[in-house]
Amino acid sequence: MLLVKATLGILIKSTCFFMEYSGHVLSSSTNWFKRRALVIAWTTDPAKHVRKHFDFLVKVVLGGTDHVGKTSLIQRFVHGKYQDAYMATIGVDFMVKELETKNGDTVKLQVWDLAGQERFRTITYSYYRGARGMLLVYDVTNKESFKHIEQALDEVRNYAAEDIVIFLIGNKADNNDSKREVTFEEGKQFADENNLPFLETSARDDVNVNEAFEEFVDQCVKQYKKDRANAAASGPKKQSPKANSKLKEVGTEKKSKTCVIL
């Protein structure tokens, strides 16, 4: 019992390292015993499994109601694949992808896919903690999903860090205007009113998916660098109670200059 409690505690505090070791997508469908086996295997020698060949580790979250295509967007971006049918996310899924920013920084992106169903709302709030970016996704063929964005935006601003980067994504823009219920102009107007970058995407047709994630990650890294520069200029200060994000530099040895953006 003590071992199980210890490994669960390590999993919660060290999610990014567990993901690096497992190499799998940990989803609601993953076998319970396989999850525990991976955690226990990781705890035998965690230092052995930490790779330090990236400059930044960035945690980002996808939010929005169910059936707006969040999982499809991630699958298209991470694996270059698309399926017509996905089961609704139960709880939380995550995937990992490495990419390079415009400035040449290597980023290991930790993408969290939050369930859109109301019954998982209290669970998903906790995943805002430590997120450097939030992609708010709606379905351009579903007006109700667009109406929900305002509520979702309020939740992000209430529960996430003040400096979180937020993008608005109108998904399922598949060149089929007969099904469209939200115009590009409506999405752009909402984004402008709330000072949000905005793109329409199609996971099915692979339109703007990579562009959206790459620009999003670039902005997350820029914001982190800005925060770090401001902190250095102003000196040590007491952290605001609302600031859930923790910016840590890991690997103080000369060999490693990896930054974890959590």
C-alpha positions in Angstrom: 0.0 0.0 0.0 2.8 2.4 0.8 4.5 1.6 -2.5 1.3 2.4 -4.4 0.8 5.7 -2.6 4.4 6.7 -3.2 4.3 5.9 -6.9 1.0 7.7 -7.3 2.5 10.8 -5.7 5.5 10.6 -8.0 3.2 10.3 -11.0 1.3 13.4 -10.0 4.5 15.5 -9.4 6.5 14.2 -12.3 4.1 13.6 -15.1 6.4 14.9 -17.8 9.2 12.5 -16.9 6.7 9.6 -16.8 5.5 10.4 -20.3 9.0 10.6 -21.6 9.7 7.1 -20.2 6.5 5.4 -21.2 6.4 6.6 -24.8 2.6 5.9 -24.9 -0.5 8.0 -24.9 -2.0 7.6 -21.5 -5.8 7.7 -22.2 -8.9 6.6 -20.4 -8.8 3.4 -22.3 -5.4 2.4 -21.1 -5.4 -0.7 -19.0 -5.3 0.1 -15.3 -2.6 -2.5 -14.5 -0.4 -1.3 -17.4 -0.6 2.2 -16.0 0.6 1.0 -12.6 3.3 -1.2 -14.1 4.7 1.8 -16.1 4.7 4.0 -13.0 6.5 1.4 -10.8 9.0 0.7 -13.6 9.7 4.4 -13.8 10.3 4.8 -10.1 13.1 2.1 -10.1 15.6 4.6 -11.5 14.0 7.8 -12.8 17.3 9.6 -13.6 18.0 6.9 -16.2 14.9 7.9 -18.2 15.2 11.7 -18.3 16.3 12.9 -21.7 17.7 16.4 -22.0 17.9 17.1 -25.7 15.2 19.8 -25.8 15.3 23.4 -24.7 11.8 23.8 -23.3 9.1 21.5 -22.0 5.7 23.2 -22.5 2.4 22.0 -21.1 -0.6 23.2 -23.1 -4.3 22.3 -22.8 -7.2 21.9 -25.3 -10.6 23.0 -24.0 -14.1 23.2 -25.4 -17.3 21.1 -25.4 -17.4 17.5 -26.5 -17.4 16.6 -30.2 -15.7 19.8 -31.4 -12.7 17.7 -32.7 -10.1 18.3 -30.0 -8.8 14.7 -30.2 -8.8 14.8 -34.0 -6.7 18.0 -33.9 -4.1 16.4 -31.6 -4.0 13.2 -33.6 -3.5 15.1 -36.8 -0.8 17.3 -35.3 1.1 14.6 -33.4 0.7 11.6 -35.7 -0.4 13.1 -39.0 -3.5 10.9 -38.9 -7.3 11.4 -39.0 -10.2 9.1 -38.2 -13.8 9.8 -38.9 -14.9 8.5 -35.5 -13.5 8.9 -32.1 -14.9 8.0 -28.7 -15.5 11.0 -26.5 -12.6 11.7 -24.2 -13.3 10.4 -20.7 -11.4 12.6 -18.2 -8.1 13.6 -19.7 -5.8 12.3 -22.5 -2.4 13.5 -23.3 0.2 13.2 -26.1 3.8 14.5 -26.6 5.5 16.0 -29.7 8.8 17.7 -30.3 9.0 20.6 -32.6 11.2 23.6 -33.3 10.1 27.3 -32.9 10.8 30.0 -35.4 13.8 31.1 -33.3 15.3 27.6 -33.4 14.3 26.5 -29.9 13.6 22.8 -29.5 10.3 22.3 -27.6 8.9 19.1 -26.2 5.2 19.8 -26.2 2.9 18.2 -23.6 -0.6 18.4 -25.0 -3.5 17.7 -22.6 -6.9 16.9 -24.1 -9.7 17.7 -21.6 -13.1 16.0 -21.7 -15.8 18.4 -22.8 -18.6 16.8 -20.8 -20.0 18.7 -17.9 -19.6 15.8 -15.4 -15.8 16.0 -15.8 -15.6 19.8 -15.3 -14.2 19.7 -11.7 -11.6 17.2 -12.8 -10.4 19.2 -15.8 -10.1 22.4 -13.8 -7.0 21.0 -12.0 -5.2 20.5 -15.3 -5.2 24.3 -15.9 -2.6 24.4 -13.2 0.9 24.8 -14.7 -0.4 25.2 -18.2 1.5 27.7 -20.3 -1.1 27.7 -23.1 -4.8 27.0 -23.8 -6.4 26.2 -27.1 -10.1 26.9 -26.9 -11.8 24.9 -29.7 -15.3 25.1 -31.1 -17.0 23.5 -34.0 -18.0 25.9 -36.9 -20.9 23.5 -37.7 -22.3 23.7 -34.1 -23.4 27.1 -32.8 -23.8 25.9 -29.3 -20.1 24.9 -29.1 -19.3 28.5 -30.1 -21.6 30.0 -27.4 -19.8 27.9 -24.8 -16.5 29.5 -25.6 -17.3 32.6 -23.6 -17.9 30.5 -20.5 -14.7 28.5 -21.2 -12.7 31.6 -21.5 -14.0 32.9 -18.1 -13.0 29.6 -16.5 -9.5 29.7 -17.9 -9.0 33.3 -16.7 -10.3 32.2 -13.2 -8.4 29.0 -12.8 -5.2 29.4 -14.9 -2.2 31.6 -14.6 -2.6 35.2 -15.5 0.1 35.0 -18.2 -1.3 31.9 -19.9 -1.4 32.1 -23.8 -4.9 31.6 -25.2 -5.7 30.8 -28.8 -9.2 30.5 -30.3 -9.7 27.7 -32.9 -12.7 27.2 -35.1 -12.4 23.5 -36.1 -14.2 21.5 -38.8 -13.9 24.2 -41.4 -14.0 21.5 -44.1 -15.1 23.7 -47.1 -18.7 22.6 -46.6 -20.6 25.9 -46.1 -24.0 24.1 -46.1 -23.2 22.7 -42.6 -21.6 25.9 -41.2 -23.4 27.6 -38.3 -20.6 30.0 -37.3 -19.1 32.3 -39.8 -15.4 33.2 -39.9 -16.4 36.8 -39.2 -18.2 35.8 -36.0 -15.2 33.9 -34.7 -12.8 36.7 -35.7 -15.0 39.3 -34.0 -15.1 37.3 -30.7 -11.4 36.8 -30.9 -10.7 40.5 -31.5 -13.0 41.6 -28.6 -11.1 39.3 -26.2 -7.6 39.9 -27.6 -7.2 36.3 -28.8 -5.3 35.0 -31.9 -7.7 33.2 -34.1 -7.6 30.5 -36.8 -10.0 28.1 -38.4 -8.8 24.6 -38.9 -9.8 21.3 -40.4 -8.4 18.2 -38.8 -10.0 16.1 -41.6 -8.6 18.0 -44.5 -5.4 18.9 -42.6 -5.9 22.7 -43.0 -4.0 25.1 -40.6 -3.5 22.4 -38.0 0.4 22.5 -37.9 0.3 26.3 -38.4 -2.0 26.7 -35.4 0.1 24.6 -33.1 3.4 26.0 -34.2 2.3 29.6 -33.8 0.7 28.7 -30.5 3.9 27.1 -29.1 6.0 30.0 -30.4 3.9 32.4 -28.4 4.1 30.2 -25.3 7.9 30.2 -25.4 8.0 34.0 -26.1 5.8 34.6 -23.1 8.0 32.5 -20.9 11.1 34.3 -22.0 9.3 37.6 -21.4 8.3 36.5 -17.9 11.8 35.4 -17.1 13.3 38.6 -18.4 10.8 40.7 -16.3 11.5 38.6 -13.2 15.3 39.1 -13.6 14.8 42.8 -14.1 12.6 43.3 -11.1 14.4 40.9 -8.8 12.8 38.3 -6.4 9.2 38.9 -5.5 6.4 37.1 -3.7 4.3 34.9 -6.0 0.7 35.9 -6.5 -1.8 33.4 -5.0 -3.5 33.2 -8.4 -0.3 32.3 -10.2 -0.5 28.6 -10.6 2.4 28.3 -13.0 5.8 27.4 -11.8 8.7 28.2 -14.0 11.7 26.1 -13.2 15.1 25.7 -14.8 16.3 22.1 -14.5 19.7 20.6 -15.1 22.1 23.1 -13.6 25.0 21.2 -14.9 26.9 22.6 -17.9 25.7 19.8 -20.1 22.0 20.7 -19.7 20.1 24.0 -20.4 16.7 22.5 -20.5 13.8 24.7 -19.2 10.6 23.2 -17.9 7.7 25.5 -18.6 5.0 24.3 -16.2 
